[in-house]
C-alpha cells in the first residue's frame, strides 16, 4: 500500500511517500450445511432453525426440538 502526504507551511512544502509492505495472510475457514442437531433436517427441507447453546457448544435446532 502506498500513501502520499503533502505538507505546506508558508513558503515551503514537503511531499512524503509512505510504502507499507505487509505479508499476505491466509485464512482457514470451515463451512457446514445447517441442519438440526437432533433430527438432521435442514433449510432445504423447509425447516426453520434456531441457534442454542448446549454444554458450552452452539448447535442448531429445528422448531420441533427447540424448547
N, CA, C and O of each residue as an XYZ file, in Angstrom:
268
protein
N       0.848     -1.147      0.000
C       0.000      0.000      0.000
C       0.907      1.227      0.000
O       1.896      1.273      0.731
N       0.570      2.210     -0.815
C       1.345      3.431     -0.890
C       0.451      4.611     -0.532
O      -0.669      4.724     -1.029
N       0.948      5.484      0.327
C       0.218      6.683      0.700
C       1.136      7.876      0.480
O       2.344      7.791      0.699
N       0.556      8.984      0.046
C       1.326     10.211     -0.144
C       0.769     11.288      0.766
O      -0.428     11.320      1.053
N       1.655     12.174      1.218
C       1.259     13.255      2.096
C       1.930     14.535      1.617
O       3.123     14.538      1.314
N       1.173     15.614      1.548
C       1.704     16.924      1.181
C       1.529     17.839      2.374
O       0.410     18.037      2.848
N       2.634     18.404      2.867
C       2.598     19.330      3.995
C       3.033     20.687      3.475
O       4.119     20.822      2.912
N       2.185     21.696      3.663
C       2.501     23.044      3.190
C       2.495     23.982      4.386
O       1.533     24.018      5.153
N       3.575     24.741      4.541
C       3.690     25.682      5.646
C       4.347     26.954      5.131
O       5.558     26.981      4.908
N       3.567     27.998      4.942
C       4.117     29.269      4.481
C       4.708     29.161      3.091
O       3.988     28.916      2.123
N       6.052     29.346      2.983
C       6.721     29.336      1.685
C       7.320     27.983      1.327
O       7.845     27.819      0.225
N       7.254     27.013      2.231
C       7.877     25.716      1.944
C       6.838     24.608      1.951
O       5.781     24.733      2.569
N       7.147     23.543      1.269
C       6.261     22.386      1.236
C       7.099     21.114      1.269
O       8.275     21.111      0.904
N       6.470     20.050      1.709
C       7.146     18.760      1.828
C       6.211     17.682      1.312
O       5.044     17.626      1.701
N       6.713     16.838      0.449
C       5.934     15.709     -0.060
C       6.586     14.431      0.437
O       7.789     14.226      0.275
N       5.777     13.576      1.044
C       6.278     12.303      1.555
C       5.475     11.164      0.938
O       4.260     11.266      0.772
N       6.156     10.097      0.607
C       5.501      8.874      0.140
C       5.775      7.781      1.162
O       6.926      7.534      1.524
N       4.733      7.138      1.617
C       4.846      6.024      2.552
C       4.530      4.734      1.804
O       3.497      4.639      1.141
N       5.391      3.766      1.903
C       5.158      2.462      1.302
C       5.099      1.446      2.433
O       6.101      1.188      3.101
N       3.929      0.876      2.641
C       3.729     -0.104      3.696
C       3.717     -1.494      3.073
O       2.882     -1.798      2.221
N       4.632     -2.316      3.499
C       4.702     -3.682      2.975
C       4.182     -4.634      4.039
O       4.613     -4.596      5.192
N       3.266     -5.473      3.642
C       2.712     -6.467      4.558
C       2.786     -7.837      3.901
O       2.718     -7.967      2.679
N       2.923     -8.830      4.723
C       2.921    -10.206      4.241
C       1.486    -10.653      4.021
O       0.597    -10.243      4.767
N       1.241    -11.477      3.023
C      -0.120    -11.983      2.820
C      -0.548    -12.863      3.991
O       0.254    -13.598      4.567
N      -1.822    -12.766      4.322
C      -2.388    -13.557      5.413
C      -3.364    -14.560      4.803
O      -4.280    -14.180      4.074
N      -3.165    -15.826      5.101
C      -4.052    -16.864      4.602
C      -5.000    -17.279      5.727
O      -4.566    -17.640      6.821
N      -6.288    -17.221      5.440
C      -7.302    -17.570      6.425
C      -7.864    -18.953      6.116
O      -8.084    -19.316      4.961
N      -8.087    -19.703      7.176
C      -8.719    -21.010      7.025
C     -10.118    -20.923      7.607
O     -10.310    -20.451      8.728
N     -11.078    -21.376      6.845
C     -12.456    -21.352      7.313
C     -13.107    -22.697      7.040
O     -12.678    -23.446      6.162
N     -14.129    -22.984      7.791
C     -14.924    -24.189      7.589
C     -16.379    -23.773      7.415
O     -16.870    -22.900      8.130
N     -17.054    -24.387      6.482
C     -18.471    -24.130      6.272
C     -19.204    -25.469      6.269
O     -18.762    -26.445      5.664
N     -20.316    -25.479      6.953
C     -21.114    -26.698      7.033
C     -22.568    -26.353      6.726
O     -23.034    -25.250      7.011
N     -23.262    -27.301      6.149
C     -24.677    -27.123      5.882
C     -25.427    -27.088      7.208
O     -25.185    -27.914      8.089
N     -26.340    -26.126      7.346
C     -27.088    -26.010      8.595
C     -28.163    -27.079      8.673
O     -29.026    -27.182      7.801
N     -28.094    -27.874      9.739
C     -29.105    -28.901      9.994
C     -29.394    -28.948     11.475
O     -28.591    -28.490     12.288
N     -30.538    -29.501     11.827
C     -30.906    -29.680     13.231
C     -29.944    -30.672     13.883
O     -29.647    -31.723     13.315
N     -29.466    -30.337     15.061
C     -28.518    -31.173     15.794
C     -29.123    -32.541     16.136
O     -28.399    -33.530     16.251
N     -30.449    -32.593     16.299
C     -31.117    -33.833     16.716
C     -31.581    -34.666     15.519
O     -31.205    -35.832     15.396
N     -32.391    -34.080     14.639
C     -33.014    -34.871     13.568
C     -32.342    -34.699     12.206
O     -32.691    -35.402     11.257
N     -31.394    -33.785     12.095
C     -30.624    -33.537     10.864
C     -31.441    -32.940      9.721
O     -30.970    -32.934      8.584
N     -32.658    -32.433      9.986
C     -33.425    -31.737      8.955
C     -32.817    -30.364      8.767
O     -32.337    -29.750      9.719
N     -32.840    -29.877      7.515
C     -32.209    -28.601      7.216
C     -33.134    -27.633      6.529
O     -34.329    -27.886      6.378
N     -32.565    -26.518      6.115
C     -33.335    -25.473      5.448
C     -33.942    -25.972      4.139
O     -35.028    -25.538      3.753
N     -33.247    -26.880      3.458
C     -33.757    -27.407      2.194
C     -35.028    -28.236      2.393
O     -35.770    -28.479      1.442
N     -35.272    -28.665      3.630
C     -36.492    -29.411      3.954
C     -37.632    -28.482      4.352
O     -38.723    -28.946      4.681
N     -37.386    -27.169      4.325
C     -38.403    -26.207      4.739
C     -38.467    -26.048      6.245
O     -39.457    -25.535      6.765
N     -37.453    -26.469      6.945
C     -37.413    -26.423      8.404
C     -36.777    -25.117      8.866
O     -35.772    -24.678      8.305
N     -37.358    -24.503      9.880
C     -36.795    -23.302     10.487
C     -35.795    -23.729     11.549
O     -36.083    -24.613     12.356
N     -34.616    -23.104     11.553
C     -33.570    -23.458     12.508
C     -33.245    -22.280     13.419
O     -33.269    -21.123     12.998
N     -32.940    -22.599     14.672
C     -32.569    -21.591     15.664
C     -31.330    -22.063     16.405
O     -31.206    -23.244     16.731
N     -30.409    -21.134     16.672
C     -29.178    -21.478     17.400
C     -29.461    -21.536     18.894
O     -30.234    -20.740     19.426
N     -28.820    -22.493     19.563
C     -28.943    -22.635     21.018
C     -27.619    -23.153     21.558
O     -26.935    -23.927     20.889
N     -27.253    -22.732     22.763
C     -26.018    -23.188     23.391
C     -26.334    -24.354     24.315
O     -27.131    -24.226     25.244
N     -25.704    -25.490     24.052
C     -25.853    -26.686     24.884
C     -24.465    -27.139     25.319
O     -23.603    -27.388     24.476
N     -24.242    -27.245     26.608
C     -22.947    -27.684     27.131
C     -21.787    -26.880     26.525
O     -20.791    -27.450     26.079
N     -21.931    -25.565     26.518
C     -20.911    -24.645     26.007
C     -20.620    -24.826     24.518
O     -19.548    -24.446     24.047
N     -21.556    -25.398     23.783
C     -21.398    -25.609     22.343
C     -22.624    -25.033     21.640
O     -23.752    -25.261     22.077
N     -22.416    -24.291     20.559
C     -23.531    -23.753     19.789
C     -24.030    -24.807     18.810
O     -23.255    -25.369     18.035
N     -25.326    -25.066     18.855
C     -25.947    -26.043     17.948
C     -27.183    -25.408     17.314
O     -27.729    -24.428     17.821
N     -27.601    -25.980     16.216
C     -28.825    -25.538     15.546
C     -29.920    -26.562     15.840
O     -29.698    -27.771     15.790
N     -31.112    -26.040     16.149
C     -32.249    -26.901     16.450
C     -33.448    -26.459     15.622
O     -33.656    -25.265     15.409
N     -34.237    -27.426     15.156
C     -35.458    -27.110     14.418
C     -36.547    -26.721     15.408
O     -36.375    -26.828     16.623
N     -37.686    -26.262     14.854
C     -38.775    -25.816     15.734
C     -39.319    -26.945     16.595
O     -39.872    -26.685     17.664
N     -39.178    -28.176     16.161
C     -39.657    -29.316     16.956
C     -38.755    -29.562     18.180
O     -39.259    -29.894     19.254
N     -37.462    -29.405     18.034
C     -36.530    -29.741     19.105
C     -36.039    -28.539     19.918
O     -35.320    -28.709     20.902
N     -36.426    -27.327     19.509
C     -36.023    -26.139     20.251
C     -37.036    -25.864     21.352
O     -38.133    -25.378     21.074
N     -36.690    -26.165     22.581
C     -37.584    -25.927     23.730
C     -36.775    -25.561     24.931
O     -37.332    -25.321     26.002
